[in-house]
């Protein structure tokens, strides 16, 4: 997300796709965002170099979920990856068409995280599913997502597949603690809410009621020129439970967070992400 | 032989003297206590409804319009009111076999209460069950179970990953499953690098991978088992929580219905089913329609397909009944009698369940009385068979026709049959009753009581007073003006005319009601408040006028000479017969010319009508009797050597009945005796082989028919009609006929024998055999006999051809 005088622009959204349900949900969310912000989408499918190598190794076998064992070969693996890429492309094309958004799509081969990071450098926002294909069965946050959280140089949109109903932006939540980076998050959230014509809820993290009043004044001033409906909600200084409950109460709401907020260390954010199912927009 | 005199005017019409009545108008009279003249029918109904044995159903037989329905239904309503109210019946789901819904018997008036209670229960369950499942306690216990399962999985994968890592091997997810691969710098080892490894190392890795793979396989085989165990545990937990949530709600109901064991049994089944299906209360399955269109459906029990299973379908509700039911089914189709399973269309497919079962008339009348019109039952496909089956088996089994006839073999409902105890009362014509008795073996078994309705009563003074009360009662029921006693007397007279008997009164209620209504109409038109005799007369005249176009056309054609009927002069072998035509409800008489010709022959009387099949069997019988009479009387000792032909002139549509047989005999005698018959007279009456004239029907219409023709041509004072003496008691002639007879311008002769008749018709003596066995010279009989002898001799002469040839 690049900022300029008088506002920020969001031109290019990179969507990292692996044809999993989560990444398909991410496509939908990205398309909606792109439509609201008049950005274009770029799809990226990475053929995992690990899988290519795996298929070329003589000693490896594939164990199916039915507990049967099959041999692996390169040709078969490439065909499977091609099929996944085609599926991802199709999903991206369909979502973009629905949202009337410009799009492009490409396939790269290499280590997944590396390829995504390389591509992200040229984008304003990186979108990806919270969990990928290669997840371990019980993980709540995929390995690529974790890597991006730590290393991606751009804003990040993480989306989880929801079993009921398609993704649709209805409300924007933003966590605000008065810090500068939180101010940026607030600004982005307000713009998004305005562009999508939805409500904005500002979750203020503070223990001090006086400070809270100041915080609210500053925040209100920052977004006063946006024509949006704003709700204010004060929460104790990162009281994990209450923040979690507020966010969980509306799983369709988009959560906007700053990754460099002093009151929200990265580890805390990681934990938070594990517990919520909302789409999350992380600002650097 | 004494000459037959014309009847006195008093004999032609038995009036009803208004002065015999004490009342001024019919408004002063009370209603009848019992149906007039139907003592036999009333007793049969009392018997049939009183006897509680199998097969004692009733058939009320009698002509339509005699008030059968009213009499029977009034009686039954009165009787039923004092009888106990029968049970309510419902159909409820059989949870272990929904194709076979259970019938539930409840004390009268309780069914609706149970239905409402069940609706409330489901509503309550839909809030109390989710509430029970939202408690912290439940959530924690559920999480513990879920964690257990998760741990199983995590532990296995963690173990495998751990073991792999120690050996430099990683677990990788592939598009098709899982695989183990040797690692190098956190990535899968490059195949080239792998090849560079020493042989020993490569073998070690392969061996390790194989071992890990086998472990993974074993774990994957175990995984469904862990999941299943988890599900079982969760189910047990859900069951425990549900039992708690459901128990107290159903306990309340159980307490309420503790005196009704089938209801308690049903509630137990409901409790069991709710516990089994508790998930449905937590996440109500969306209706397919809602899922397709995305529209939220109103949260109503009835519209939620799943919750239909707990409905109570009330088939019979006696909450508003007083006494036993009396049901009249106007449209007794198979379904309306037996009940049916309706079908509902849902997204193009049709389905049915216990909630779509609908009661039939038999359900509604169960424990009471069912009135049905026999013709309608018989004319509806399979309704009669269905009714008989229900009565025979003593239970109502709802089956579609397709099922009953084994035409359809798709899965359908088989509701539990409901025991049947009902008195069925069929109403119908007598002919139908007799036909059913003859043709349907089961009819006698199932309808043992015949209720036979009279269509007429004796015209005694007491009955005339009852009849006056009937008139008053009908007038009140129909909200008609009151009838003064003159009008009542006129109605009574007309009723005798309808009965076709001066000594009887018609009990045809519909005709009577029509006359009263029409008399009321004319009275109101005149602006008077009480119906008088003249209004009744006007109503009668108007009825006749409206119906008499055909009669007038016929008379017109006679007057114009198209149809040839003489009313003056005398002709040989020609006589005026009389017949009755009844195209609709109105009957009228008209004369027909009957002629006879004789010649030598072999003793046959040829009836031309019969030869061309324009006559019915009774007419033919009458003609054959003539040969018997002729042969026996005139030709007992020699063969009858004539050939006679008889014909109804200008008759083109067939003749039936033997009422013209005396006329045919007169024509034949006239032809034989070559003696002319007076055309101013007309004749009716049948004749037997002994020459006695016998009674016929429609005597009034016949006399009036001839009178009308003579009157139109001008009464000469010679004209008249010969009727059988035994018909005199039936005479209820029109006023103008009676007046003409009074003035000596028209005559009605009661005739007992053919001899009396021929004397009147020819003006000659008929003649009786003297001691020597001969008829007096110049008498008709003498002439006939002489002619027959002559014919016989001629025939005998023809019979000996050789002799005659020898003579020449």
Interface residues (C-beta under 8 A of the other chain):
Chain A: X49 X50 X51 X53 X54 X56 X57 X58 X59 X60 X61 X62 X63 X64 X65 X66 X67 X68 X69 X70 X72 X77 X80 X81 X83 X84 X111 X133 X134 X135 X136 X137 X138
Chain B: X150 X153 X154 X157 X161 X171 X172 X173 X174 X175 X176 X177 X178 X179 X180 X181 X182 X187 X188 X189 X190 X191 X194 X202 X205 X206 X209 X213 X216 X217 X218 X220 X221
